[in-house]
Amino acid sequence: MSGDSAGAIRWLEVLTSLVPHDPGVLCKLGAIYHRLEEEAKSLGYYQDAHRVWPVNLDVISWLGAFHVRSEVYERALPYFELAAAIQPQDVKWALMTASCYRRIGAYPQAFKRYKSIVASHPGNIEALRYLVALCQELGRPQEVEKFANLLRRAERAEAAEATATSTAAAMQQQQMQHTQTGYGGPEPAITRQDDDEGISSLNSRLAQGRNRRSTGQPAAAAGGRPAANNDDWG
């Protein structure tokens, strides 16, 4: 045990002797012991916190997950049932409850729970997959086809949504690149060779202008047209 953890535990245990029913302190102790992998002590503090504050979803979730890790699903089940009652809009609690029923072999209860999930969340792929499997297990061939069709439809919708999201992200990235480069794509790089060729051409034109002035001939402008008498070449 590190010095920091030992010090924190010592002070929190002193605090629990003064305020024995503070769920926040009990949760902190449970979390520290969980980090130290002292599961028995961690479980004890989380159970105490649950008794004091039975609607705390973090504590309920930890206790349910603890029993799932221990593969004691019948003990996890009441915690997930409670969480589903507290937060019915979150489908994960109903899925965990159905999973516990399925793992302990209570297939009719699991089937009923998964059907309830699909009634409120028709596109839930996890629930539909287990309904197909449970219908096969329970000998319901007509319902196998029904839920298999719903599953295929949900999977197609999910794939279409993923494609649309990917396409939108690619278009947004392309627009950002165009904005950064001024709509015209990246500007062409000017090389040392380009500079040298430009300077050579300029020197050649200057020399031609001086030669023509010395012989009295007008300098030719670009494109073969006569240049003005007074040019800017000096």
Secondary structure, 3 states (H helix, E strand, C coil): CCHHHHHHHHHHHHHHHHCCCCHHHHHHHHHHHHHCCCHHHHHHHHHHHHHHCCCCHHHHHHHHHHHHHCCCHHHHHHHHHHHHHHCCCCHHHHHHHHHHHHHCCCHHHHHHHHHHHHHHCCCCHHHHHHHHHHHHHHCCHHHHHHHHHHHHHHHHHHHHHHHHHHHHHHHHHHHHHHHHCCCCCCCCCCCHHHHHHHHHHHHHHHHHHHHHHHHCCCCECHHHCECCCCCCCC
